[in-house]
Amino acid sequence: MERFFTLLAKYIPAFMRITGVILITLTCAMAVYLSNNIAKSYSHRDHKNWLRQIVFTLESWEESFHDMRMKHYLDSENLEPIDGPVLLAIDDSSLNEIGTFPIPRRYWAQMMGRLGQEDAKVVAFDVLFPEKSLTCGDGENSQDELFVQSILDFKAISPEKEVVLAYTVDKYPGKEIEPPFELITTMQTVKNLREKFNPETGKMEFVPGMTDMPFYKMDKNNFVHQMFLDAEVDLAYINNEEDYDGVYRHYTIYSRVLSKDLEGSMFLPSLGLSAYKASKKSVNFFFEVDNSDSSSILKSENGNLTSEVPINPQGGIKIKWKKDRGYFPAISLSELLNPTEPGKLRDLHIYPEVQSAKAKLAVLKKTDPNYEENKNELENFIKINEPHQYVDLKDRIVFVGSTAAGWHDLRNSPINPIMPGVYAHMTITRMLMENSFYKDPDVTIKYNLYLLLISVLILSFIMIFNNAIMDIIGLVGIMAGLYLVDRFYFHPQNYDLKLLFVVIANVSSYSFITILNFSKASAEKKQIKGAFSRYVAPAIVDDMLENPDKLKVGGERKDITCLFSDVRDFTSISEQLTPTELASALNRYMGEMTDIVFETNGTLDKYIGDAIVAFWGAPVDIGDHVNQAMDGAVRMLEALPAINQEFEEKNLPEFKIGLGLNSGECSVGNMGSDAIFAYTALGDNMNLGARLESLCKHYGAQILVSEFTFERMDQNRFTSRCIDKVRVKGKTEPVGVYEVLYSYHPLMVHQNALRDFKNAYELYLEGKFGKAKELFELVLTVVPEDKASLRLKESCEYWMSNPPQEGDDWTITTMTTK
């Protein structure tokens, strides 16, 4: 019994130490996880759920610690002014010189004229123009007209010129309006959006896997007045929400609003994004939604170059603040309208600082006996900043915004509690120009957990030796190491590390083990690793996310069935419709077809305009992918009449589609560069599927499959007929082409005609052109629109008039185009 109590007394401290460190680490790891993943999924305005409030409180602590580190990093950096966006500041001196508020529109007109003279490229207003001039009288009306004309004159200088006017949106009910038609031209393209609008209720309905992003409402009181809209300006919203603790750290780069006219969502860009887009008119921008958590990616394509920006489920990104004022070139409105030096525009911040430095240097030279030793700092400042003391507006993005205290546009930012709001828009534009963003939290969290685990393990190892001095040195060294690795490695690479709870974990573990008299650390602490598993993504990407190697560029050979779909004469259709009608029709069609792909266990590869590319059998094995793909193709054709019936009721053109399917091995995986890639399928078999889709119009068919798909499909379940053997462009070997029939196909109604066609085709292959021609004509009497019968009848007539010579093969058609 005595021995038992002796052993118990010996091992209880070690057990408590292990248990305590594990609990501390798990708690801190959970806090890191919550601040990275859960808090971003909810609006911080939801005060009803106490658990969410705890999460937001933890997040605000973490963000405050991050703010402190970033401000220290920025203070220690010697940042030179950049050649990015320029601020045209409505400052106190400008308001004093103008002498009245609101600023009369004639000053805005003069400003636009001067910006045109200075050859600015884009003018983005962080100023609202929701109404005409408030003062009555013809003179004020003419000022509005002058302003509108100045905008038109500015845009007339060059097609590259653009003006962006501002409006506001809100999450909460008020005086909202239906999104005006003028916003159609500013809408962001969104891919993978899953939603269902009910026209009767005017609301969205639940659908499995629907995109769960918040809706904003158009603010009636702050939308751009119609007379300014007539100037064909670009539009952008300017308001953003602060974080849970009242600090502006995030920027809503796009807002989702509900349009009953379009029967779905509109995604509208912010001022920072619109200004950048306006300067890059040749670049294609679109958002791609991840419906697993409603986050998204902003993608921009410029030729073969593609960049991606991760967006959180609220439509926001974290702002990478730099310096306070002075980082962006800035000029005063009064300086622009009345330059102090002809032909030059003084920078609002740098010019006086350089002149002050020169004055100090002159005084120092006269009064300081150690002038040669002390002049270096001032001379270095002058050398760096003197080239930037004047601002060149040529081809620049100019933001017009207030820095005046009385304008009430000051924000509590991490680097300045009274930061003018326009700097947020400018910073976002700069981030887009430099393609520099904080990495996705799902990428960053693993480094947080690694640092948490490794630092606690290192501290625990050090404390095994029960040396108090070594322990405190180890703790201080770990804190210094975390600072250095964040400061010089993770921060420059845009990792937004959550280090507060890493620090708390180490300090708490140190304190806990010290209270237990420096007990030895046990090797079992390595089991902590098992507590830090990543979350599992939806099934369609499970195998990629569970295996990190899957996230690298490369692919694997997989047996799949691919489908290519295209709307016939879509160019002609699009010319008949307004943008609103075209968007509504295409969304209705694409939504139905995509649902069918998902319902038959397919993978949506991409949209290409009106075309759909999908495949079955990857990334997860679904068994009989051939018949599931065939089922999806037939269901697409059989869903089309109901869609066209809706179009007819709305006076929209009928959609006719062609589908091409092929089965075989393809290279499937993440294709692209190490930084930017997409999950897709490549290979000859994919190319053949695309060729078959393009042949649908040639053969008058809706569904064409290759012989490789035909041989593997359930021929008792799907009715088909062989219509040709084709040697597609770029290939030497011919491929059998089969048309798969759907329920309302004419030959499904006239089975005798289908039997006659098959018999005629057999006679044609045997070279019995006369008998084959008679049967094809018989088919055409029943189904006169059957293009395959007509083509083969004409072929029979040709060979009857020009009998085949040695080497002629009438059974193969060689295509010379794609």
LOLONU-904296 format. One record per residue (C-alpha): residue in three letters; z, x, y. Coordinates in steps of 0.5 Angstrom, whole numbers, padded with zeros to 4 digits, always signed. Each point is the difference from the previous one (the first is absolute). Example, Ala and Ser with C-alpha at 12.3 -4.5 7.8 and 13.67 -1.06 7.14 Angstrom:
2
ALA+0016+0025-0009;SER-0002+0002+0007;
This chain:
818
MET+0000+0000+0000;GLU+0002+0006+0005;ARG-0007+0003-0002;PHE-0004-0007+0002;PHE+0004+0000+0007;THR-0002+0007+0001;LEU-0007-0001-0002;LEU+0000-0006+0005;ALA+0003+0003+0006;LYS-0006+0006-0001;TYR-0006-0004+0000;ILE+0002-0006+0004;PRO-0001+0004+0007;ALA-0007+0002-0003;PHE-0002-0007-0002;MET+0002-0002+0007;ARG-0004+0005+0003;ILE-0006-0001-0003;THR+0001-0008+0001;GLY+0001+0001+0007;VAL-0006+0004+0002;ILE-0004-0004-0004;LEU+0002-0006+0003;ILE+0000+0003+0007;THR-0007+0003-0001;LEU-0003-0007-0003;THR+0003-0004+0006;CYS-0003+0005+0005;ALA-0007+0000-0004;MET+0000-0008+0000;ALA+0001+0001+0007;VAL-0006+0004+0001;TYR-0004-0005-0005;LEU+0002-0006+0004;SER-0001+0003+0007;ASN-0007+0003-0003;ASN-0002-0007-0003;ILE+0004-0006+0000;ALA+0001+0000+0008;LYS-0007+0000+0002;SER-0002-0006-0004;TYR+0004-0004+0004;SER+0000-0002+0008;HIS+0006+0003+0003;ARG+0001-0007+0004;ASP+0003-0003-0007;HIS+0007-0001+0002;LYS+0002-0005-0006;ASN+0000+0005-0006;TRP+0006+0005+0000;LEU-0003+0004-0005;ARG-0006+0001+0004;GLN+0005+0002+0006;ILE+0003+0005-0004;VAL-0007+0003-0001;PHE-0002+0000+0007;THR+0007+0003+0002;LEU-0001+0006-0005;GLU-0008+0001+0003;SER+0003+0000+0007;TRP+0005+0005-0002;GLU-0006+0004-0003;GLU-0005-0001+0005;SER+0005+0003+0006;PHE+0002+0006-0004;HIS-0008+0001-0001;ASP+0000-0001+0008;MET+0005+0005+0001;ARG-0004+0005-0004;MET-0007-0001+0003;LYS+0003+0000+0007;HIS+0003+0007-0002;TYR-0007+0002-0003;LEU-0004-0002+0006;ASP+0005+0003+0005;SER-0001+0007-0004;GLU-0008-0001+0000;ASN-0004+0003+0006;LEU-0005-0006+0000;GLU-0006+0001+0004;PRO-0003-0006+0004;ILE-0006-0003-0005;ASP-0007-0002+0002;GLY+0002-0007-0003;PRO+0000-0006+0003;VAL+0002+0000+0008;LEU+0005-0005+0003;LEU-0002-0003+0007;ALA+0007-0002+0002;ILE+0002-0005+0004;ASP+0006+0003+0003;ASP+0005-0001+0006;SER-0004+0004+0005;SER-0007-0004-0002;LEU+0004-0007+0001;ASN+0003+0003+0007;GLU-0007+0002+0002;ILE-0003-0007-0002;GLY+0006-0004+0003;THR+0000-0006-0004;PHE+0001-0003-0007;PRO-0004-0002-0004;ILE-0005+0005+0001;PRO-0006-0003+0004;ARG-0006+0000-0004;ARG-0004+0004+0005;TYR+0004+0006-0002;TRP-0002-0001-0008;ALA-0007-0001+0003;GLN+0000+0007+0004;MET+0004+0003-0006;MET-0006-0002-0005;GLY-0005+0003+0005;ARG+0004+0006+0000;LEU+0000+0001-0007;GLY-0007-0001-0001;GLN-0001+0005+0005;GLU+0004+0005-0004;ASP-0004-0002-0006;ALA+0006-0003-0004;LYS-0002-0002-0007;VAL+0005-0006-0002;VAL+0005-0003+0005;ALA+0006-0004-0004;PHE+0004-0004+0004;ASP+0008-0001-0001;VAL+0000-0005+0005;LEU-0001-0008-0001;PHE-0005-0004+0004;PRO+0001-0007-0003;GLU-0002-0004+0007;LYS-0004+0001+0006;SER+0003+0003+0006;LEU+0007-0004+0002;THR-0002+0000+0008;CYS-0004-0006+0002;GLY-0007+0001+0004;ASP-0007+0002-0001;GLY+0002+0007+0001;GLU+0004+0001-0006;ASN-0005-0004-0004;SER-0005+0006+0002;GLN+0005+0005-0002;ASP+0000-0003-0007;GLU-0007+0000+0000;LEU+0000+0007+0003;PHE+0004+0003-0006;VAL-0004-0004-0005;GLN-0007+0003+0003;SER+0004+0007+0000;ILE+0001-0001-0007;LEU-0007-0002-0002;ASP-0003+0006+0005;PHE+0005+0005-0004;LYS-0003-0002-0007;ALA-0007+0000+0003;ILE+0000+0007+0001;SER+0000+0002-0007;PRO+0000-0004-0007;GLU+0006+0005-0002;LYS+0004-0003+0006;GLU+0005-0005-0002;VAL+0006-0004+0003;VAL+0006-0003-0004;LEU+0004-0006+0003;ALA+0007-0002-0002;TYR+0003-0006-0003;THR+0007-0001-0004;VAL+0001-0003-0006;ASP+0007-0003-0003;LYS+0003-0001-0007;TYR+0004-0006+0002;PRO-0002-0007+0002;GLY-0001-0002+0008;LYS-0007-0001+0004;GLU-0004+0003-0005;ILE-0008-0002+0000;GLU-0005+0000-0006;PRO-0003+0008+0001;PRO-0006-0001+0005;PHE-0007+0001-0003;GLU-0001+0007+0004;LEU+0005+0003-0005;ILE-0005+0000-0005;THR-0003+0006+0003;THR+0006+0004-0001;MET+0002-0002-0007;GLN+0002+0005-0005;THR-0004+0000-0006;VAL+0005-0001-0006;LYS-0001+0002-0007;ASN+0004-0003-0006;LEU+0003-0006+0004;ARG+0003-0005-0005;GLU+0001-0007+0004;LYS-0001-0007-0001;PHE-0001-0005+0006;ASN+0001-0007+0000;PRO-0004-0004+0005;GLU+0004-0006-0001;THR+0007+0003+0002;GLY-0003+0006+0004;LYS+0004+0004-0003;MET+0000+0006-0006;GLU+0001-0002-0007;PHE+0003+0004-0005;VAL-0004+0004-0005;PRO+0002+0005-0005;GLY+0000+0007+0003;MET-0001-0003+0007;THR+0000+0005+0006;ASP+0007-0001+0003;MET-0001+0003+0007;PRO+0004-0004+0006;PHE-0004-0004+0004;TYR+0000+0001+0008;LYS-0002-0006+0005;MET-0005+0001+0006;ASP+0004-0001+0007;LYS-0003-0005+0004;ASN+0003+0003+0006;ASN-0002+0007+0000;PHE-0007-0001-0003;VAL-0006+0003+0004;HIS-0003-0005+0005;GLN-0007-0002-0001;MET-0003+0003+0006;PHE+0002+0007-0003;LEU-0002-0002-0007;ASP-0007-0001+0003;ALA-0001+0007+0001;GLU+0000+0001-0007;VAL+0006+0005+0000;ASP+0003+0002-0007;LEU+0007-0003-0001;ALA+0007+0002-0003;TYR+0007-0002+0000;ILE+0005+0004+0003;ASN+0007-0002-0002;ASN+0004+0003-0006;GLU+0007-0001-0003;GLU+0006+0005+0001;ASP+0004+0002-0007;TYR+0006-0003-0002;ASP+0004+0004+0005;GLY-0004-0001+0006;VAL-0004+0006+0000;TYR-0008+0000+0000;ARG-0002+0005-0006;HIS-0005-0004-0003;TYR-0007-0003+0002;THR-0003-0006-0002;ILE-0007+0002-0001;TYR-0003-0006-0002;SER+0002-0008+0000;ARG-0001-0005-0004;VAL-0002-0007+0003;LEU-0002-0006-0003;SER-0006-0003+0002;LYS-0001-0008-0002;ASP-0008+0001+0002;LEU-0001+0006-0005;GLU+0005-0003-0005;GLY+0003+0006-0001;SER+0003+0006+0003;MET-0002+0004+0006;PHE+0002+0008+0000;LEU+0000+0002+0008;PRO+0001+0007+0002;SER+0005+0003+0005;LEU-0001+0003+0006;GLY+0000+0007-0003;LEU-0004-0001-0005;SER-0005-0004+0004;ALA-0001+0006+0005;TYR-0001+0004-0006;LYS-0005-0004-0003;ALA-0004-0001+0007;SER-0001+0008+0000;LYS-0002+0000-0007;LYS-0006-0006+0000;SER-0003+0004-0006;VAL+0006+0000-0004;ASN+0001-0006-0005;PHE+0007-0002+0000;PHE+0003-0005-0005;PHE+0007-0001-0003;GLU+0001+0000-0008;VAL+0006-0005-0002;ASP+0004+0002-0006;ASN+0003-0007-0003;SER+0005+0003-0004;ASP+0005+0001+0006;SER-0005-0002+0006;SER-0001+0007+0003;SER-0006+0002+0002;ILE-0005+0006+0002;LEU-0004+0001+0006;LYS-0006+0003-0002;SER-0005+0003+0005;GLU-0007+0002-0003;ASN-0005+0005+0004;GLY-0006+0002-0004;ASN+0003+0003-0006;LEU+0007+0002+0003;THR+0006-0005-0001;SER+0007-0001+0002;GLU+0006-0004-0002;VAL+0006-0002+0004;PRO+0005-0004-0004;ILE+0003-0006+0003;ASN+0006-0004-0002;PRO+0001-0007-0002;GLN+0001-0002+0007;GLY-0006+0003+0003;GLY+0003+0006+0003;ILE+0001+0007+0000;LYS+0005+0005+0002;ILE-0001+0003+0007;LYS-0001+0008+0000;TRP+0003+0001+0007;LYS-0001+0007+0003;LYS+0003+0002+0007;ASP+0002-0005+0005;ARG-0004+0000+0006;GLY-0005+0006+0001;TYR-0003+0000-0007;PHE-0006-0005+0002;PRO-0004+0002+0006;ALA+0002-0005+0006;ILE-0002-0002+0007;SER+0002-0005+0005;LEU-0004-0006+0001;SER+0001+0002+0008;GLU-0002+0007-0002;LEU-0007-0003-0003;LEU-0001-0005+0005;ASN+0001+0005+0006;PRO+0000+0008-0003;THR+0004+0005+0003;GLU-0005+0005-0001;PRO-0007-0002+0000;GLY-0004+0000-0006;LYS+0007+0001-0004;LEU+0005-0004-0003;ARG+0007+0003+0000;ASP+0004-0001-0007;LEU+0006-0004+0002;HIS+0005+0004-0004;ILE-0003+0007-0001;TYR-0003+0001+0007;PRO+0007+0000+0004;GLU+0004+0004-0006;VAL-0006+0005+0001;GLN+0001+0001+0007;SER+0008+0000+0000;ALA-0001+0005-0005;LYS-0004+0004+0005;ALA+0005-0001+0005;LYS+0006+0002-0004;LEU-0004+0007-0002;ALA-0002+0001+0007;VAL+0007+0000+0002;LEU+0003+0004-0006;LYS-0005+0005+0002;LYS+0003+0001+0007;THR+0007-0001-0002;ASP+0001+0002-0007;PRO+0001+0008-0001;ASN-0001-0001-0008;TYR-0007-0004+0002;GLU-0004+0004-0005;GLU+0005-0002-0006;ASN+0001-0007+0002;LYS-0007-0003+0002;ASN-0003+0000-0007;GLU+0003-0007-0002;LEU-0003-0003+0007;GLU-0007+0004-0001;ASN+0000-0003-0007;PHE+0001-0007+0002;ILE-0005+0001+0006;LYS-0005+0003-0005;ILE+0000-0006-0005;ASN+0000-0006+0005;GLU-0004+0002+0006;PRO-0007-0001-0004;HIS+0003-0007-0001;GLN+0002-0002+0007;TYR-0006-0004+0002;VAL-0003-0005-0005;ASP-0007-0001-0002;LEU-0001-0007-0002;LYS-0007+0001-0003;ASP-0001-0003-0006;ARG+0007-0002-0001;ILE+0004-0006-0002;VAL+0004-0002+0006;PHE+0006-0005-0001;VAL+0002-0004+0006;GLY+0008-0001+0000;SER+0006+0000+0004;THR+0005+0005+0001;ALA+0004-0003+0006;ALA+0007-0003-0002;GLY-0001-0006+0004;TRP-0006-0002-0005;HIS+0005-0001-0006;ASP-0004+0003-0005;LEU+0005+0006-0002;ARG+0002+0000-0007;ASN+0006+0004-0004;SER-0004+0005-0004;PRO+0003+0005-0005;ILE-0002+0006+0006;ASN+0002-0004+0006;PRO+0004-0006+0001;ILE-0005-0003+0006;MET-0007+0002-0003;PRO-0005-0003+0003;GLY-0003-0005-0005;VAL-0008+0002+0001;TYR+0002+0007-0003;ALA+0001-0003-0007;HIS-0007-0003+0001;MET-0003+0007+0002;THR+0004+0004-0006;ILE-0003-0005-0005;THR-0007+0002+0003;ARG+0002+0007+0000;MET+0002+0000-0008;LEU-0006-0004-0001;MET-0004+0006+0003;GLU+0003+0005-0003;ASN+0001-0004-0007;SER+0007+0002+0000;PHE+0005-0005-0003;TYR+0007+0000-0003;LYS-0002-0001-0008;ASP+0001-0006-0004;PRO+0008-0001-0002;ASP-0002-0001-0007;VAL-0003+0007+0001;THR+0006+0003+0004;ILE+0006-0003-0005;LYS-0001+0005-0005;TYR+0001+0006+0004;ASN+0006-0004+0003;LEU+0003-0001-0007;TYR-0002+0007-0002;LEU+0004+0003+0006;LEU+0006-0004-0002;LEU+0000+0001-0007;ILE-0001+0008+0001;SER+0004+0001+0006;VAL+0006-0004-0004;LEU-0001+0004-0006;ILE+0000+0007+0003;LEU+0006-0002+0004;SER+0003-0002-0007;PHE-0002+0006-0003;ILE+0003+0004+0006;MET+0007-0004-0001;ILE+0000+0002-0007;PHE+0003+0007+0002;ASN+0006-0004+0003;ASN+0000+0005+0006;ALA+0001-0004+0007;ILE-0003+0005+0004;MET-0006+0000-0004;ASP+0000-0007+0000;ILE+0000-0001+0007;ILE-0006+0005+0001;GLY-0004-0003-0005;LEU+0001-0007+0004;VAL-0002+0003+0006;GLY-0006+0004-0003;ILE-0002-0007-0003;MET+0000-0003+0007;ALA-0004+0005+0003;GLY-0005+0000-0006;LEU-0001-0007+0001;TYR-0001+0001+0007;LEU-0005+0006-0001;VAL-0004-0003-0005;ASP-0001-0007+0004;ARG-0001+0004+0007;PHE-0005+0005-0003;TYR-0003-0003-0006;PHE+0000-0008-0001;HIS+0000-0002+0008;PRO-0006+0004+0001;GLN-0003-0003-0006;ASN+0002-0007+0003;TYR+0005-0002-0005;ASP+0005-0005+0003;LEU+0006+0003-0005;LYS+0006-0005+0000;LEU+0005+0006+0000;LEU+0007-0004+0003;PHE+0002-0002-0007;VAL-0002+0007-0003;VAL+0005+0003+0005;ILE+0005-0006-0002;ALA-0001+0002-0007;ASN+0001+0007+0000;VAL+0006-0001+0005;SER+0003-0005-0004;SER-0001+0004-0007;TYR+0003+0006+0004;SER+0006-0004+0002;PHE+0001-0004-0007;ILE+0000+0006-0004;THR+0005+0004+0005;ILE+0005-0006-0001;LEU-0001+0001-0007;ASN+0002+0008+0001;PHE-0007+0003-0002;SER-0001-0003-0007;LYS-0005+0003-0004;ALA-0007-0003+0001;SER-0003-0003-0007;ALA-0007+0001-0002;GLU+0000-0007-0001;LYS-0001-0001+0007;LYS-0007+0001-0002;GLN-0001-0007-0002;ILE+0000-0002+0007;LYS-0007+0001+0000;GLY-0001-0006-0004;ALA+0003-0004+0005;PHE-0006+0001+0005;SER-0006-0003-0003;ARG-0005-0003+0004;TYR-0002-0007+0001;VAL-0006-0003-0005;ALA-0006-0002+0004;PRO-0004-0007-0003;ALA-0003+0001-0007;ILE-0007+0002+0003;VAL+0003+0006+0002;ASP+0006+0001-0004;ASP-0003+0006-0004;MET-0002+0004+0006;LEU+0007-0001+0004;GLU+0004+0002-0007;ASN-0004+0006-0001;PRO+0000+0004+0007;ASP-0006+0004-0003;LYS-0004-0006+0001;LEU+0000+0000+0007;LYS-0004+0006+0000;VAL-0007+0000+0001;GLY-0004+0000-0006;GLY-0002-0005-0006;GLU+0000-0002-0007;ARG-0006-0002-0005;LYS+0002-0008-0001;ASP-0005-0005-0004;ILE+0000-0006+0005;THR-0005-0005+0002;CYS-0002+0000+0008;LEU-0003-0006+0004;PHE-0004+0000+0006;SER-0001-0006+0004;ASP-0004-0001+0007;VAL-0002-0006+0004;ARG-0007-0002+0000;ASP-0003+0001+0007;PHE+0006+0001+0004;THR-0003+0003+0006;SER-0004-0006+0001;ILE+0007-0004-0001;SER+0004+0004+0005;GLU-0006-0001+0005;GLN+0001-0008+0000;LEU+0008+0000+0001;THR+0004+0002+0005;PRO+0006+0005-0001;THR+0005-0005-0001;GLU-0004-0004-0005;LEU-0003+0006-0004;ALA+0008+0003-0001;SER+0002-0007-0002;ALA-0006+0000-0005;LEU+0001+0007-0003;ASN+0008-0001+0000;ARG-0001-0006-0004;TYR-0005+0003-0005;MET+0003+0007-0001;GLY+0007-0004-0001;GLU-0003-0004-0006;MET-0003+0006-0003;THR+0005+0005+0001;ASP+0005-0005-0003;ILE-0004-0001-0006;VAL+0000+0008-0001;PHE+0007+0000+0000;GLU+0001-0006-0005;THR-0004+0003-0005;ASN+0004+0006+0000;GLY-0006+0004+0004;THR+0001+0006+0005;LEU-0003-0001+0007;ASP-0003+0006+0002;LYS-0003-0001+0007;TYR-0003-0005+0005;ILE-0007+0003+0003;GLY-0002-0005+0005;ASP-0001-0007-0004;ALA+0000+0004-0007;ILE+0005+0001-0005;VAL+0002+0005-0005;ALA+0005-0001-0005;PHE+0001+0003-0007;TRP+0004-0002-0006;GLY+0004+0005-0005;ALA+0003+0004+0005;PRO+0005+0003+0002;VAL+0003-0004-0005;ASP-0002-0002-0007;ILE-0002-0007+0000;GLY-0003+0000-0007;ASP-0006-0004+0000;HIS-0003+0002+0007;VAL-0007-0002-0002;ASN+0001-0008-0001;GLN+0005+0000+0005;ALA-0005+0003+0005;MET-0005-0005-0002;ASP+0005-0006+0001;GLY+0001+0002+0007;ALA-0007+0001+0001;VAL-0002-0007-0003;ARG+0006-0003+0004;MET-0002+0003+0007;LEU-0007-0004-0001;GLU+0003-0006-0002;ALA+0005+0000+0006;LEU-0006+0001+0004;PRO-0002-0008+0001;ALA+0007-0002+0002;ILE+0000+0006+0006;ASN-0007-0002+0002;GLN+0002-0008+0000;GLU+0005+0002+0005;PHE-0005+0004+0004;GLU-0005-0006+0000;GLU+0006-0004+0003;LYS+0001+0005+0005;ASN-0008+0001+0002;LEU+0000+0007-0003;PRO-0005+0003-0004;GLU+0000+0000-0008;PHE+0002+0007-0003;LYS-0004+0002-0006;ILE+0003+0006-0004;GLY-0003+0005-0005;LEU+0005+0004-0005;GLY-0002+0006-0004;LEU+0005+0003-0006;ASN+0000+0006-0004;SER+0005+0003-0005;GLY+0001+0007-0002;GLU+0004+0006+0002;CYS+0001+0002+0007;SER+0005+0005+0004;VAL+0006-0005+0003;GLY+0005+0003+0004;ASN+0002+0002+0007;MET-0006+0003+0003;GLY-0001+0004+0007;SER+0004+0005+0003;ASP+0007+0003-0001;ALA+0002-0004+0006;ILE-0004-0006+0000;PHE-0002-0004-0007;ALA-0001-0006-0003;TYR+0000-0003-0007;THR-0007-0002-0002;ALA-0005+0001-0006;LEU-0006+0005+0000;GLY-0006+0002-0004;ASP-0007-0002-0003;ASN+0003-0007-0003;MET+0002-0002+0007;ASN-0006+0002+0003;LEU-0004-0004-0006;GLY+0004-0006+0002;ALA-0002+0000+0007;ARG-0007+0001-0002;LEU+0001-0007-0004;GLU+0003-0003+0006;SER-0006+0002+0004;LEU-0005-0003-0005;CYS+0003-0007+0000;LYS-0005-0002+0006;HIS-0006+0003-0004;TYR+0001-0004-0006;GLY+0003-0006+0003;ALA+0006+0001-0003;GLN+0008-0001+0002;ILE+0003+0004-0006;LEU-0003+0006-0003;VAL+0003+0004-0005;SER-0002+0007-0004;GLU-0001+0000-0007;PHE+0006+0004-0001;THR+0004-0006+0003;PHE-0004-0005-0004;GLU+0001+0004-0007;ARG+0008-0001+0002;MET+0001-0007+0003;ASP+0001-0006-0004;GLN-0007-0003-0001;ASN+0003-0006-0003;ARG+0004-0001+0006;PHE-0005+0002+0005;THR-0008-0002+0000;SER-0005+0005+0002;ARG-0007+0002+0000;CYS-0004+0006+0000;ILE-0004+0001+0006;ASP-0003+0007+0000;LYS+0001+0007-0002;VAL+0001+0004+0007;ARG-0001+0007+0001;VAL+0004+0000+0007;LYS-0001+0005+0005;GLY+0002+0007-0001;LYS+0001-0001-0008;THR-0005+0002-0006;GLU+0003-0005-0005;PRO-0001-0007+0000;VAL+0005-0005+0000;GLY+0000-0007-0003;VAL+0002-0006+0006;TYR+0003-0006-0002;GLU+0001-0006+0004;VAL+0007-0004-0001;LEU-0001-0007+0001;TYR+0006-0005+0003;SER+0001-0007-0001;TYR-0005-0003+0006;HIS-0005+0005-0002;PRO-0007-0004-0001;LEU-0001+0003-0007;MET+0007-0002-0002;VAL-0002-0007+0002;HIS-0007+0001-0004;GLN+0002+0003-0006;ASN-0007-0001-0003;ALA-0003+0004+0006;LEU+0005+0006-0002;ARG-0002+0000-0007;ASP-0007+0000+0002;PHE+0001+0006+0005;LYS+0003+0004-0005;ASN-0006-0001-0005;ALA-0005+0001+0005;TYR+0004+0007+0002;GLU+0000+0002-0007;LEU-0008-0002-0001;TYR-0001+0004+0007;LEU+0004+0006-0003;GLU-0005+0000-0006;GLY-0006+0000+0004;LYS-0002-0007-0001;PHE-0001-0002+0007;GLY-0004-0006-0001;LYS+0005-0004-0004;ALA+0006+0003+0005;LYS-0004-0002+0006;GLU+0000-0008-0003;LEU+0007+0000-0001;PHE+0002+0003+0006;GLU-0004-0005+0004;LEU+0003-0005-0004;VAL+0007+0002+0002;LEU-0003+0000+0007;THR-0002-0007-0001;VAL+0008-0002-0001;VAL+0003+0005+0005;PRO-0006+0002+0005;GLU+0005+0004+0004;ASP+0002+0005-0006;LYS-0003+0007+0003;ALA+0001+0004-0006;SER-0005-0005-0004;LEU-0005+0000+0006;ARG+0000+0008+0000;LEU-0001+0001-0007;LYS-0005-0006+0000;GLU-0004+0004+0005;SER+0001+0007-0004;CYS-0003-0004-0006;GLU-0006-0001+0004;TYR-0001+0007+0003;TRP+0001+0003-0007;MET-0005-0006-0003;SER-0005+0003+0006;ASN+0002+0007-0001;PRO+0001+0001-0008;PRO+0005+0006-0001;GLN-0003+0007-0001;GLU+0004+0005-0004;GLY+0006+0002+0003;ASP+0001-0006+0004;ASP+0007-0004-0001;TRP+0000-0007+0003;THR+0007-0001-0002;ILE+0003+0005+0005;THR+0000-0001+0007;THR+0001+0006+0005;MET+0004-0001+0006;THR-0002+0005+0006;THR+0005-0003+0005;LYS+0008-0001-0001;
